[in-house]
């Protein structure tokens, strides 16, 4: 080894040591609040629990119990509601968000103000949004009074108690809450596209609809990828909006139940008539939910990466 390389070695080590020291606090926090809870959840799912105490090792029995009744009926129902929620948000929130963003992009004036209007609900907590929508839609609420005055409703407004429409209402409330996010992201993505591309398309006779579909949309794939991934993670972690508007049971008759509300009932004793906790089953459900989110997220990122237009 040459003398110059020997002199550079301590300097390089000092640089690496400084980098390690900067990263170490964040790594410790990550391990404490992410890695350790995940590992504890996986380990605890392999045991039988009595109350909040871990007892006998049962292997994969807790996972097997999830796929037999009565657990399977509620698990499959909650999963179906999460899938419906994801599809609804993709259409109502992200689909309409793309249209609104494109309309704002075409405007010359007032864009900043309108973006602020769209984004305002996103600064509100989902708990506040849920309480507000529940207040508006309950019997004797503002919506019922308005419909009565317009002659559009006779009797009571019971949409939150209707098993057919209750989930639609929750999806609409969630879409309203976060509509500003896709509007903001899509607007930023549209502004990154070269103006010459739009001008050339208009010279060729393309209208605004054709420009959006054939030119803007392919170049917005990174934005669509990010929003789709965030939407999937958010919709499969839905709890607070359901809890505030419909209760932990996912009323009416579990019509708005989600995987996380089902997990909550198992873990904290709100499942069943006697309210007995089943920590092992809850941890097994939590582990499966984590694996589902991880696998689908990686699949979504790879799917959109292959369809991203690069220049």
Order of alpha helices (4+ residues) and beta strands (2+ residues): alpha-alpha-beta-beta-alpha-alpha-alpha-alpha-alpha-alpha-alpha-alpha-alpha-alpha-alpha-alpha-alpha
